[in-house]
Amino acid sequence: MSRNIARPAAVIAEDLVANVISIDRLLNDAELTACIESAVMGAPEKGTQDIIDRLMSARQASASMAASLGRRVRPRTA
């Protein structure tokens, strides 16, 4: 029998902020890959751009959910 244990909103918000930080790291790597691909091939591969787009969507979703729980996330800087 499993128990449904509710987690406090503050803990969930902190997890969401941690997700945003992890996503930012992945975005940095993906953007570096896109830069290298552009330098070598003239443009980033479609797959790389798709990954960047999905990471940006995931970041926005996590940041929005954190904000709805009262936790602000720093905007991403280029």
Contacts in CASP RR format, 6 or more apart in sequence:
PFRMAT RR
TARGET T0000
AUTHOR 0000-0000-0000
METHOD contacts of the structure
MODEL  1
MSRNIARPAAVIAEDLVANVISIDRLLNDAELTACIESAVMGAPEKGTQD
IIDRLMSARQASASMAASLGRRVRPRTA
9 69 0 8 1.000
10 69 0 8 1.000
10 71 0 8 1.000
12 69 0 8 1.000
13 66 0 8 1.000
13 69 0 8 1.000
13 70 0 8 1.000
13 71 0 8 1.000
14 71 0 8 1.000
16 62 0 8 1.000
16 63 0 8 1.000
16 65 0 8 1.000
16 66 0 8 1.000
16 69 0 8 1.000
16 71 0 8 1.000
16 73 0 8 1.000
17 62 0 8 1.000
17 66 0 8 1.000
17 71 0 8 1.000
17 73 0 8 1.000
19 58 0 8 1.000
19 62 0 8 1.000
20 59 0 8 1.000
20 62 0 8 1.000
20 63 0 8 1.000
20 66 0 8 1.000
20 73 0 8 1.000
23 55 0 8 1.000
23 58 0 8 1.000
23 59 0 8 1.000
23 62 0 8 1.000
24 59 0 8 1.000
24 76 0 8 1.000
26 55 0 8 1.000
27 52 0 8 1.000
27 55 0 8 1.000
27 56 0 8 1.000
27 59 0 8 1.000
27 76 0 8 1.000
30 48 0 8 1.000
30 51 0 8 1.000
30 52 0 8 1.000
30 55 0 8 1.000
31 52 0 8 1.000
33 44 0 8 1.000
33 48 0 8 1.000
34 44 0 8 1.000
34 48 0 8 1.000
34 49 0 8 1.000
34 52 0 8 1.000
35 44 0 8 1.000
37 43 0 8 1.000
37 44 0 8 1.000
37 45 0 8 1.000
37 48 0 8 1.000
38 44 0 8 1.000
59 76 0 8 1.000
62 73 0 8 1.000
63 73 0 8 1.000
66 72 0 8 1.000
66 73 0 8 1.000
67 73 0 8 1.000
END
